[in-house]
Amino acid sequence: MLYPWLNEPYKQLQQLTVQERLPHALLFVGPTGLGKQELALTFSQFLHCHSPKGTLPCDTCDACTLFNAGSHPDHLLVAPEEAGKAILIDQIRHVVEFSHHTAKQGGYRTIVVSPAERMNWNAQNALLKTLEEPGAKTLLILVAEQINQLLPTVVSRCQQRHIVAPSLTDGVAWLQEHAIDETEAKGLLLSARYAPLYAISLREKPWFKERRLLFSEIAAIQKNAIHLPKIAKKLSEYDGQEFLPALYQWVAQVIKAQQGALTTRDEALVAGIDELAQQQPQRLFAFQEAVLRALSLWLSGANPNKEILYEQLLMVLLGVPLTRDIVQAY
């Protein structure tokens, strides 16, 4: 079964199929933790299924059995060979060859590339001609979170489908169905940009478990500047790709509180929110911008000196402007 927030985009794909308007290349774009790859695979499986149950694959026919075993002859899933590594040109050359074979079961050939932004530049360039002329009854689905890391020529050859998170209310309800109480569910979703699957993955992260004290210590920097190096060292122990987006969302709650627009907050962050809300608005905006810049560089593959990075970030809360670009902390 699809996650409930994927029902509408899946329905749209079904409509395109019925209307015979399905493009040959789709690009699913959205934050992590929304099940974009599952959407791509479920739709691919449906196109191969011999006995669909309504709009969903049956999961029991020979085609579905092969698909679920990862051995359907007319389907190809392309991913990094090692976690965190790139998708290489040789893998895309296999895609090009596969896309021009005759379908062994007489229907569609489907190819899912996920995460597509892991293709290196050579791999992306190698895919261009296939995206433009993939062969009859061939569907390529690229799944991406960071569309800015895809070549414009790749993006322009695909029909984009933006996958959005459910509302906070719907997300909380779904998490409650998975034995997470309402208060914790709100905290998780507010740290995960409302993405339920990502929210669940945060439950066991040390920084999330410790967020009450952690955010209070960050908020109190102005009064306890002497502790700044100690706090920076503590933050450096966390995975910045996970922690920095959450920190950005926490500061967003503070800014909304200052503006009287905060309707939902993480109850574990109340003390920190109240403390930081006393800061000058421009200082909070500067801090949030510095966090975003640090995250962008982190995602670009930079290898930061973590302690220096967090010292620079925390100094913004003391009113010290960044006199050089944050990249120089690396």
N, C-alpha and C positions, 0 to 999 in steps of 0.2 A: 504493500500500500504506500501511496505517496504521502508525504507530510502535508497537512491540511493547507498550509500557505502556498503549496505548489500546485494546488488543484486548478487555479485560474490560468496560470501560464500553460499547464498541460492541456487544458481545455482549448486554449487558443491554438496550440499545435495540432490538436485533433481537427479543429475547424479548417485549418489550412490543408490538412490531408484530405478531408471530405471534399473540399472545394477544388482539389487538385492544384493548389497554389503553394505547395510546400517548396521553399527554396532549396538549392543544393548545398548551401552553407549557412549555418546558424552560429551565432556567438552569444552564449549565455554569460551575462555579466552580473556580478553582485558580490557583496561581502562574504567572507568565510563563514561557514556554519549555517548555511541555508539549504544545503542539499542539492546544489546545482548539478553535480555529477550524477546524482541519483536520478534527477529529472531527465538528463540526457540519456542515461542507460535505460530507464523505464520506457521512454519513447522509442528508443532504438529497438528494444525488445518487442514492443507492440508492433512495429513495422515488420518484424520477422514472424510473429506469432501466427500459428495456423488456426487457432480457435479463440479469438479474443473474448473476454468476458465484458461485454459492453465496450468501454473505451480503454480497458486495461488488458495487458497480456494475461493469458490463462495460467501460466506457470506450470502447466502439466504436459503440453504437447511436446513433440520431439524437438521442435525449434527452441522452445523455452528451456527445455532441459539442457540442450547444448549451450544456449546463451548463458544460463546461470552457472554452467560449469566453466565458462570462459573459453569454449571451444567451438562456437558457431563459426562456420567457414566464411560467412558473409559479414562478419562483424569484427572490428578491430578497435581495441582500446590502447591508446598511446599515452604513456606516462613516463616520468623519469625512471631510469633503471635503478637508481638509488635515491632514497628520500633526500630532498634538498638539492639534488643535482639537476643539471640541464637536460632537456630533451634534445638529442643530437641529430645532426643532419642524416646520419644513416637510418635512424628511425623514421624520418620523414620520407626518405627515399623508398622505404618499404611501403609507406602510405601511398605514395605516387604509383608504385607498381600495383598495389592492392586495388586502388580505385579504378584501374583499367582492366581488371580481370572480369570475366563473365561471372555473374552471381551463380553460385553452385546450386542454390535452392530456388532460383528463378525469380526472386523478388528484389528487394533493396539490398545494396551494400551500405553499411553504416560504419562510420569512423568517428570516434570520440577522442579528442585530444584534451587532456586535463592534468595539471593546469597549463593552459595554452601559453601563458606568459613565461613558462619555463623553457620554451623553445629558444635556442640561441639565434643570433641574427642569421647565420647561414641556414639554419633549419627553417626559419620563417620565410626566407627568400626562396628556398627550395619548394615551399608549399604553395607559392603564389599561383603558378600555372594550374595546379590541381584545383585550387579554390575557384579559379575562373572557368575551367573546363574539366569538371570531375568525371565525366562519363555518365551514361544514362543510368537513372535510378540509383544514384549515389548521393548519400547525405553525409556531410561533414559537420560535426558539432564541436566547436571550440568552447571550452569552459574556462573562464578567467575571472580573477578578482582584481588584478591591476591592469586595466586596459591600456594605460599609458606605457606599458612595457611591450605592447604589441606594435608592430610597424603599421603606420597609417594605411599602407597598401593592403595589409592583411585585413584590417578592420573594415575597410571600404568594400571588400569583396564578400562580406558576411551580412546577413540580416540580424541585427542585434535584438536580444530579448533581455530586458533588465529584470532580474529576480530580486524582489524586495522582501524585507523582513515583515513579519506580521505585526499588528499593533501590540502595544505593551499588554493590553488586556488579554488578547488572544494568546500571546506568548506565555503569560503567567498561567493561563488556563491549561495550556499544553504541558508546561513543566509540572503543574500540580498533578496532572494525570500520570506523571512519572515520579511520584512520591517526593516532590520538592515543595515545601510549604511556601505560602504566598510571600512572606517577607524575604526569604532567601531568593525566591524566583525573581522578585523585582531587582534585588541587588545584582544578581547574575546578569539579567537582561540589560540593565543600565550600564554594566561594564562591557557588555558584548554587542553593543549597538543593536539590541533587540533580536539578535540571531540566536534562536533557541538551541541549535546543535552546538554552536560555539560556547554558549552559556553553560551547557552541561559540562563541557570539557574544562571549564574554569574552576569547577567546584573543588578540585584537589590541588589547585595551584597554591603554593605557599603564600604568595603575595595577596591572593584573594582572601585566604583564610585570615591573614593578618591585616587586612585593609583598614580596620577601625583604628588601630594604633598607628599604622603606617601613614595614613592620611592626616591624622592628628599631628604627627611629628613634622610632616611637610608643611602643614598649615601654620605651625608654631615657629617656623624658621626665623621670622622677623624678630621674635622675642628671644629666640635661643640660637642665634647665628653661630655660636661657638660649636654647636652640634652638627653644623652643615657637613663637614667631611665625613663624620660618622654615618650620617643618614645617606650620603652619596655612596659610601662603601656598601651599605646595606642594599640599596637599590641596584647596585651593580651586580648583585648576585642573581638577579632575575633575568629572564629572557625579555629583552627589550621589545621584540616583535609582539609579545603578548602583553607586557605591562604598559608600554607607552600609549597604545590605543585606549586602554582602560583609564589611565591617568588623564588623558584628554577628555574623556567622558565625565570623569569626576569633576574636573575644573569647569566643564560646561554646566554642571549642576550648580556650582557656586555662582557663576555668572548669571544664571537664571534666577537664583535666589536674590542676588543684588537687584535685579530688575523687577522683582515681585512676580516672576513668571514661572516659578518652580512649582509644578503641580504634583510631581512624583519624585521622590528621592530615595536613595539607598539609606535605610535607617542606620546602618553601621557607620555611615559617613557624617552623621548629623553634627558631631562636635567639630570635625574638620571643616565642614561647609560653613558653619556659623563663624568659625575663626577666620577662614579665608575671605568670607564675605565682607570683612572689615578692611580688606586691602583696597587700594585705589583701583578703579575699574581698568584703567589703561595698563596697570601692572599685571592684572590677571590676563588681559588679552595678550600682552607680550609673553607671558609665561605659556599660555596655551599655544601661541604661534611657535615658540621655541620647541615645545614638545612635538608639534606637528613636523617641524623641520627635521628634528632628530629622527623621528619615525621614518620620514621619507628617505633620509640618507641610509638608515638601517635597512629598509626594504630594497634599496638599490644595490645592496651587497657589500656596503662598507663594513670594515672591521674596527669598531670604535674602541678607544680607551674608555671603558665604561665609567670608571670613577671620575675622570675629568669631564666626561659628558654630563653626568648628573650634577657635578659641582657647578658647571656652567648654568644648567637649568635652574637649580635652586637659587643661584645668585640673582637670577632675574626677579625672584620674589623679594629680594633685598633692595631692589631698585637699581641694580647694576646692569646697565644695558650691555648687550652683546657687542663688543667693540670689534670683533672679527666674526666671520661666518662660523657657525657651529661646526662646519666640516673640519676646521682646523684643530678641533679637539681630538681628531682621530689620528 
